[in-house]
Structure formats: structure tokens, C-alpha cells
């Protein structure tokens, strides 16, 4: 699943490639998500739930 996949990390992760961050990649069946420190472990979701997650994060719904 990770062979030719083009992973992207958040711009909030900084320029240091050694920082742990969440990465995402487009996939024909949805969106792939992984942690940079465990790249072999991925989760896949469809685009609608992922878009809802991003909308919630931007709106501060998960802030404590």
C-alpha cells in the first residue's frame, strides 16, 4: 500500500524530517493516513469522513 504512494505531511509539522507527524495520501478508494514514525501502519477512510474530520479540526471541535 505504501510503494508508489505520494505521502504529504502537514505544514504545521515543520521543515525537520525527523519530526513525528501524521501523513496523508490520496488513494483510489479514499484517503490513507499514517504516523511518520510507523510508516508501515496505515489506516484508510473514504473522502467524506476525512473531510468532516478536517472541518472539525479547523473549527476547533476537538480542542480541549
Protein Blocks (a to p, Z undefined) as FASTA:
>chain_A
ZZmpccdddfklojalkbccddddddfklcadddfklmmbccdddfklmmmmmmmmmnop
mbZZ
